[in-house]
Amino acid sequence: VISLPEIMNLIPLSTLAAILLVIGYKLARPAIFLRMFRQSMGQFLPFIVTVAGIVFTDLLLGIGIGIHMAVIVILFENYRLPFHSEDLPQEEGERVRIALAQQVTFLNKASVLKTLDSIPTESFVEIDASESVFIHPDVVEIINNYVVGAKAKNIDVVVKGLDRHHETGESVGVEISIEHPSSAEREAVR
């Protein structure tokens, strides 16, 4: 162990550099870069930033830069896709189905609120949280407030699967349905 540094000093630096280049090429072949690029930009961007960080700084700092980039990409993806809506109504009386994503965090609060507020009066709304693993309590509160306020706008609302995400113990969620008279009944009353 004591003589190891002396033996290492006998090896020419150009030889060590060549060995590192060959090993580096085997670990980071161009096919790996191409595969990461084809997967998605969310996979490729942290990968290329990590590689560049390692090459231009040092190993620890490069990995740290890559981790930070991965967190940014995850936050961006999470913010961008809080739910999937089908047939977002443009006119009164239309039907809309909103399927929440698996992870709906506080970052999604504004986009959920904006989507719910854009639904016109006298529509039918189904909010499906049955596939969600986590829904932030603020988003649950927005949905519950929307359900309560929907009656004033003559909006029929059905919420599925929200009971698992509501921790206050109130009986809100399982199958909330606000009943309003149908269009024919509305016309008969008028």
Disulfide bonds with the S-S distance in Angstrom:
none
